Amino acid sequence: MDDDAGCHRAARAFKQNKNGASMEYVIQVLSAILVGTAIGAVLGPRSRSLFIGSVAAIALGAVSIFTASWVMLAIGTAIFLAAQSMQRESYPARA
């Protein structure tokens, strides 16, 4: 009986890992995209609010990569999009 119980527990754990792992990868890929986009925003011309929002998005995206937390990913994305919607400072056009 002990062998059967162990087999059932192992099969249930494998099934849970199989279904849960794919969502972790999706969250990690989306987090990496958020971090990359925020780094691009930091390197470009920016205002103070855009800089702070991008740095916060980088931090939350990095946390989300390591923990696979969709809540951190959602908060980081919301902060980044809010920072992107802020008015940018006007820079002179180059000819």
Protein Blocks (a to p, Z undefined) as FASTA:
>chain_A
ZZmmmmmmmmmmmmmmmmmmmmmmmmmmmmmmmmmmmmmmmmmccdfklmmmmmmmmmmm
mmmmmnopaklmmmmmmmmmmmmmpccddddddZZ
